[in-house]
Amino acid sequence: MSNYDDEEDRVEDEVEEYEISNLLSFFKKNNIGVNGIFTFEGRTVFLFIQYLLTGIDFFIYIPSKFVIKPDNSVKNYFHINMKVDEEESDKISIFKSNSTPDMMNISKESLERFIPLFEDSIYKLVYINKEGMSYINRYDEVDKFFFTNPFNKNGYFFMTDLENFYKESSNLEKNLLSQETLLFTKINNAFDGHLPSLYKILTDVSVEAKKYSGKNENDLYNTRIKKINSIIEKNKKEGKSNTECINVMSNVRSHNLKTIFYMEKVIQFLKEIKEMKDN
């Protein structure tokens, strides 16, 4: 569940009400386009804006102490109503096709790994697609919303809150570009440190997946079980011990289950990669 009001911003600040039309007028005067207004329970929570002279786009988060209710002025903008999904979506399964909520979970996990990079920054990170959004909030936790009507973009964007937007207004574009450069440098340096050793693992998994045949594995398992059972029956007739055969039977079943669960993980991993590329 999303903590959209951040537990009343975790402080008992006096609530202030504002007209969204005033904010929209400010954007227009400063060559800032509004590409999305996101509301939850009648309050504006996010604005997706773009500096028209440079093309820089990012999100503004509006803390709950600022009550900005949508009015008739929003009819000229892309207005998205949000909801909180009380129930976590089902884990990705090989028995059903992937859905966008699964992608939201994947992106939520990715954002959580990025939290340390944003702990000391006024900028946070958002993932959004047509169905919903995940974001790092001001308290370095990941929350998410789902949409009641589809949005027309997907991807990762930077975000700051309304207070910092006004504080940084004159330097925001410059500071955001600096933040991007710093973040990209840190991430790519980390990738260079990890990829060489992980690439071999990825290659091995890819080879295993390409060679794997569920039908062949199933036929091999049934053949082994049938052969062991025939030996057991023969030993029974001859009065011989079946201890060794029973141990072999146990090992065959254990190995088969281990293989199945391993391949299930491989399939989920590859499906996640496919979905990330598709998005």
N, C-alpha and C positions, 0 to 999 in steps of 0.2 A: 504494500500500500504506500502511495506517495505521501510524503509529509509536506504537501504543497504550502501549508501555512507555517512550516518549520517550527511547530509547537509555539505558534504566536511569536515567531522569530526568537523564541527562547528568552525573550525579555518582555516586560510589560510596558512596551512603548505605547504612547497614545496614538490611536488610529486616526489617520488623516484621509479625507476623501478628496478626490480630484476628478475633474472632467476629462475624459479621454480626448475630447475634441481639442482641448488646450495642448495636450501632448502631441497630437497629430499635426496641429498647426505649427508647433515648434519644429517638428521634423521637416515639414514642407518648406519653411523659411530657411532651413539650413541644408537644403539639397539632400535630404535623407528620405529614401523611399521606404514604405512599409509593405513588406511582402507577406505578412501574416500576423493576425491578432489571435492569441490563444486564450480562451476563457475557461474558467472552472467554477461552477455554481454561481454564475452571475458576476464573477470578478475577473479582471484581466490579470493573467499570471505571467505571460510571456509576450514579447513583441519580437518579430523577426524583421530586422531593418537592413538597409543597404545604403552606403554612401554612394550617391549617384555619380560623383566625379571620379572616384577611384575604383568603384565596384566592390569594395570591401563589405561583406555582409556578416552579420552575427546576431546573437540573441540578447535581449535584455530581459532579465528576470525582475519581476515586481514583487517585493516582499509584501506580506499580508498586512503590514501596518499602513501601507498605501492602498486604500480602496479606490480602484479605478474601474468603474462600472461601464460596460459598453453601452453606447447610446446610438441614436440614428446615424451618427457620423461614421460608424463602422461599416455601414452598408456598401460603401465604396471600396472596401478592402476585403482581402481574403480572411474570412472569420472562421476559426476552428473552435468547436466546442470540445472540451476534454472530459474524460471520465477516469475514475480510478477502478481498476480491475481488482476486486477483493480476493479473487482466487488466482493463485499462481497458475500459469498455463502448464499443460502437461509437458513432461520432458520429451524431447525429440525422439520419435520412435521409428524403427524401420518398418513398422506395420501400418504407418499412415504417412501421408504426404506432409512435408514441412509447411508451416504456416508462419505468417509474419510475427505473431507473438513469440515463436521460437527464436526468430532473429532478434527480437527485442531482448530476450534473455541472454543471447550470445553477446550482444552489444553491451548489455549491462555488465556482464563479467569483464569485457574488455575495458570498459571505463573504470571499473574498480581497480584494475591493474595500473591505470594511469593516474590514480589519485595522488600518489607521492609527488608527481611532477607539478601539481597544482596547489599543494598545501599552503604555500606562501604567496600565492598569486591572487589578484582580484579578478583574474580571468579563469573561467572554468570551461568545461567541454560538454557539448550536446551531441547526441546521435538522434537523428529523426528520419522517419520514412512516412509513407502515406497513412500508416495505421497508428503510429504512436511515437513517443520520444522517451529516451533515457538521458539523464543528465547528472553531472556532478554538482551538487548544491553548494551553498556557501559554507556548509559545515563539513565538506569533504566526505559526503556520503552520496550514494547513487540512488536516485528516485526515478520513477517512470510514470507516464500517463498514456492512456489510449485515447484515440480520437473517435468522435461520433460521426464525423464526416471526413473524407480523405484529404490529406495534404498533397501538394503537387511537387515536393522535393524530397530527396533523401541524401544522407551523408552526415559528415561530422562538421560541427561549427563551434567557434568560440562563443562564450557568453560572459556577460558581467551583469551586476544588479543595477537597479535604477539609480541608487545613490552614487555608485562609482561612475556610472555613465555621465552624470552631471559633473562630478568632480574632475573627471578626465576628459571632459567634452572637447576642449581645444587641442588636446594632445592624444586623443584616443586612437586615431588612425595610426599615428606614428608608433605609439606604445604597443598597439596590437600587432603591428608588423614585426616589432622587436621581439615580442613574445613568441610569435610564430617561428622566427629564426632560431631563437634559443631552444624552443621545444623540439623543432625538427632536428637540430644538431644533437641534442641529448638522445633522442630516440634512435637516430641513425647510427650514432656511436655505439649504442647498446646493441642494435641489430648486428653490427659488424662483429661484436664480441661473441654473439650467440650463434649466428647462422652457420659458420663453418662446421661446428660439431653437430649441429642439428640437421644439416643437409644430408649427411650420410644416413641418419635415422629415417628421414623422409624418403630417401631413395629406397632403403630396405623395405619400408612399409609399402611403397608403391609397387615394388617388384612382387612382394607377397600377395598384394591385392590382385594384381594382374594374373598371377598364377593360380589363385584360389578358385576352386569350383565346388559349389555347395553340393551339386549332384554327385560328383566324384567322391567327396568326403563322406557323404551319406552312404553311398554304395560300399566304400571301403570299411566304414564302421559296421554296417550290417554283415558284411562278409567275415570280418574278424569275430564278431559276436557269434555268428552261426558256426564258425570253425571251432571256437572255444567250447560252445555248448555240445558239439558233437564229441569232442574229446572228453568232456565231463561225463556224458552218457556212456561212453566206452569204458571209462575208468570205473564207473559205478558197476557195470556188468562184470568187470574183472576184479572188483574189490580193491581197487587202488585208491590212494588218497587224491583228493581234488584240491588240496590246499594251494598248490602252485597255480592251478588253473583259475581258482577263485581270485587270487591276487592279480593275475594277468587280466582277468575280466574287470576287476575294480580299476586297474590302471588304464585300461582302454576307455572305460566310461569317463573316468576323470579327465583323461587327455582330450576326449571328444568335447566335453563340456567346456574345458579351458579354451579350446580352439574356437568354439562357438562364441564365447563371451569376448574373446580377443578380437575376432573378426567383427563382432557387433560394434565394439569401440572404434575399430578402424573405419567402419562404414559411417558411423556418426561423425567421426573426425572429418572424413572426406565430404560428407554432406554439408557440414558446417562451412568448410572451405568453399564449396560450390555456392551455397547461399550467400556467403559474404561477397563472392565475385559477382553474383547476380544482382546484388544490391548496390 
